[in-house]
């Protein structure tokens, strides 16, 4: 700490990690929120100038999910400043991994929803099946996100994947006729 702060009345308080931690957290989040705002505005202006239409979907999909990594990284720095036990290190690492995976899942969900809306404008066939397709995509994205999170916190996903493979085979065999009718109906809708 600089000597001019050590002699001031604030010097004793700034030595306390319980005051310095929240202060650093608030500064971290505030600075990155301002940076996020300006970067997203610049990306939005750049997206409006390009002829590529998909960047108009990706930039708004990026806005909300960026808040999670900003908050999680601020909490991680907050935890590193505080004199906590090693168990807290592991807990905050899990929170950071969860926030990153949740941000990725939210981004992919918003991006896929935007892409699906764009495609539905051009393909009227998708208007009737948009809910089904969106639900399937959301389920797949969430399932992959859960598997990524479990793997990132050290839980082996190999037995889960093996169980899902065997279970899906059993379900497919049991519902063979129903699934055949479902896909035949989808094909009839698509072919009109």
Buried (B, 14 or more C-beta within 10 A) or exposed (E): EEEEBEEEEEBEEBEEBEBBBEEBBEEBBEEBEEEBEEEBEEBBEEBEEEEEEEBBBBBBBBBEBBBBBBBBBBBBBBBBBBEBEEEEEEEBBBBBBBBBBBBBBBBBBBBBBBBBEBEBEEEEEBEEBBEEBBEEBBEEBEEBBBBBBBBBEEEEBEEBEEEEEEEEEEEEEEEEEEEEEEEEEEEEEEEE
